[in-house]
């Protein structure tokens, strides 16, 4: 959030302003929404008005256009909602007040607390999703945003309220005012996120073993990065010397496992897992269909049966992958075409039947024919896989 001084108040008061989506991003999203709509509707119209090979393969644009339309529309709607439901936090030398909307529940929380109720103030970093919507910097250059966490007591209960900033200069103005209020200022190395509950954030901050009190000076962000380097050096040295406490070592290993799991889940190839078995199964399917074609039970020149097999195996492939990601549509399509061509060449060498050879050719040709439809089983299975993964995450937490 950006910050401004209240000109109608004699005392110094800092008030945050809601982040505004950049105009260039809004134009880009609006353009994508229009293009996505065209890519979704035009192929359907063409397939009805003038069915041809070209109109058939243009069906492959539908999933791309649908995703483009849906994502751009969802983002614009979310930002429009945020703009019409602004949140703010106000800080003066006597109290903190805030009005905060929750976009998920569409509820508002309004609260204020006196400076005497503030136990401590943390300065750290906050990970914000879709930061590229608000910052002109390359999102890869922005690791996390400056954040101030207020830990305060209210109604015999410890609570937390966080204020994140797009720019370090705004956070520094807040820290400067807070330093004059004589509240404890503390650096934290823990990175918080928007998805954390208040209880999770409290637990993470209060149990940060690397937290360190500091005295405010100009250039607080430089001091913060020096602090992070010292925390990292101390931890590495303790790890090398084997002097980490058991709980610290367990926490470190947990983070390493989470990082490896995140890398694995973000890779479409590494996430295939048991799905690779399908490419072995395709050899068995090709052999069986060639045998049935020689027996006259399957028409070797007909495309329907091979297409059903290709689509059916794609569903099984999507079900077996460890985590379903859209590039796996391409992995299945390209992998199946190459795999079935190789299988056809090998099986033709073992069986010189012309009917079987035609069946093998129909099978890998059907992969090309079905390439524009492989997104359909993906869309059908994705909600099932997503629900299963979310249930697994909840079970691990419990």
Residue pairs with C-beta under 8 A, 6 or more apart in sequence:
1 16
1 17
1 18
1 19
1 88
1 89
1 163
1 164
1 165
1 166
1 170
2 16
2 17
2 19
2 165
2 166
2 167
2 170
3 14
3 15
3 16
3 17
3 165
3 170
3 173
3 174
4 14
4 15
4 17
5 12
5 13
5 14
5 15
6 13
6 14
6 15
6 90
9 92
11 92
11 93
11 94
12 92
12 93
12 177
13 90
13 91
13 92
14 90
14 91
14 92
14 173
14 174
14 177
15 88
15 89
15 90
15 91
16 87
16 88
16 89
16 90
16 163
16 165
17 86
17 88
18 82
18 83
18 86
18 87
18 88
19 133
19 134
19 166
20 83
20 134
21 79
21 83
21 133
21 134
22 133
22 134
22 136
25 132
25 133
26 76
26 79
29 72
29 75
29 76
30 72
30 76
32 68
32 69
32 71
32 72
33 68
33 69
33 72
33 73
33 76
35 65
35 68
36 64
36 65
36 66
36 67
36 68
36 69
36 70
36 72
37 65
37 69
38 65
39 61
39 62
39 64
39 65
39 66
39 68
39 69
40 61
40 62
40 65
40 66
40 69
42 58
42 61
43 55
43 58
43 59
43 61
43 62
44 59
44 62
46 54
46 55
46 58
47 55
47 56
47 58
47 59
56 372
57 371
57 372
58 372
59 372
59 373
60 371
60 372
62 372
62 375
63 375
63 378
63 379
67 326
75 130
75 133
78 103
79 133
81 103
82 101
82 103
85 101
85 103
85 106
85 108
86 101
87 98
87 99
87 100
87 101
88 98
88 99
89 96
89 97
89 98
89 100
89 161
89 163
90 96
90 97
90 98
91 174
91 177
91 178
92 177
93 115
93 177
93 180
93 181
94 114
94 115
95 112
95 113
95 114
95 115
96 112
96 113
96 115
96 118
96 150
96 152
96 161
97 110
97 111
97 112
97 113
98 109
98 110
98 111
98 112
98 161
98 163
99 108
99 109
99 110
100 108
100 109
100 110
101 107
101 108
102 108
102 109
111 154
111 161
113 150
113 152
113 154
115 181
115 183
117 152
117 153
117 154
118 150
118 151
118 152
118 181
118 183
119 151
119 152
119 153
119 158
119 184
120 151
120 183
120 184
120 185
120 186
121 148
121 149
121 150
121 151
121 178
121 183
121 184
121 185
121 186
122 148
122 149
122 151
122 186
122 187
122 188
122 205
122 211
123 146
123 147
123 148
123 149
123 171
123 175
123 185
123 186
123 187
123 188
123 214
123 220
123 224
124 146
124 147
124 149
124 187
124 188
124 189
124 190
124 191
124 192
124 224
125 143
125 144
125 145
125 146
125 147
125 191
125 192
126 144
126 145
126 146
126 147
126 162
126 164
126 191
126 192
126 193
126 194
127 144
127 145
127 191
127 192
127 193
127 194
128 144
128 145
128 164
128 194
129 194
131 139
131 142
131 145
132 139
134 166
135 142
135 166
144 191
145 164
145 165
145 166
146 164
146 165
146 167
146 168
146 170
146 171
146 221
147 162
147 163
147 164
147 165
147 171
147 192
148 162
148 163
148 164
148 165
148 171
148 174
148 175
148 178
149 160
149 161
149 162
149 188
149 192
149 201
149 205
150 160
150 161
150 162
150 163
151 158
151 159
151 160
151 202
151 205
151 206
152 158
152 159
152 160
152 161
153 159
158 202
159 198
159 202
160 198
160 201
160 202
160 205
162 192
162 201
163 174
165 171
165 174
168 220
168 221
171 220
171 221
172 218
172 219
172 220
172 221
175 185
175 216
175 220
176 216
178 185
178 216
179 185
179 215
179 216
184 213
185 213
185 214
185 215
185 216
186 211
186 212
186 213
186 214
187 211
187 212
187 213
187 214
187 223
187 224
187 227
188 205
188 208
188 210
188 211
189 208
189 210
189 211
189 227
189 228
189 231
190 204
190 205
190 208
190 210
192 201
192 204
192 205
196 204
205 211
209 248
210 231
210 234
210 235
212 227
212 231
214 223
214 227
217 223
235 244
235 252
238 244
238 248
239 249
239 252
244 252
263 270
264 270
264 271
264 322
265 271
265 322
265 323
268 325
268 326
268 327
268 328
268 331
269 331
271 321
271 322
271 323
271 324
271 325
271 328
272 321
272 322
272 328
272 331
273 320
273 321
273 322
274 320
274 321
274 322
275 317
275 318
275 320
275 321
275 322
275 328
277 320
278 313
278 316
278 317
278 320
278 332
279 335
279 336
279 339
281 313
281 316
282 313
282 336
282 339
282 340
282 343
283 339
283 343
285 309
285 313
285 363
286 340
286 343
286 344
286 347
286 360
286 363
287 343
287 347
289 298
289 305
289 306
289 309
289 359
289 363
290 347
290 351
290 353
290 356
290 359
290 360
291 356
292 298
292 359
293 299
293 300
293 355
293 356
293 358
293 359
294 351
294 353
294 355
294 356
298 305
298 359
299 305
300 355
300 356
300 358
300 359
300 362
301 358
301 362
302 362
303 362
303 365
303 366
303 369
306 359
306 362
306 363
306 365
306 366
307 366
307 369
307 370
309 363
309 366
310 336
310 363
310 366
310 367
310 370
311 370
311 373
311 374
311 376
311 377
313 336
314 332
314 336
314 370
314 374
314 377
314 378
315 377
315 380
315 381
317 328
317 332
318 324
318 328
318 332
318 377
318 378
318 381
318 382
318 385
319 381
319 384
319 385
321 328
321 385
323 385
323 389
324 378
324 381
324 382
324 385
324 386
326 378
328 378
329 374
329 375
329 378
332 374
333 367
333 371
333 374
336 364
336 367
337 364
337 367
337 368
340 360
340 363
340 364
340 367
341 364
343 360
344 357
344 360
344 361
344 363
344 364
347 356
347 360
348 356
348 357
348 360
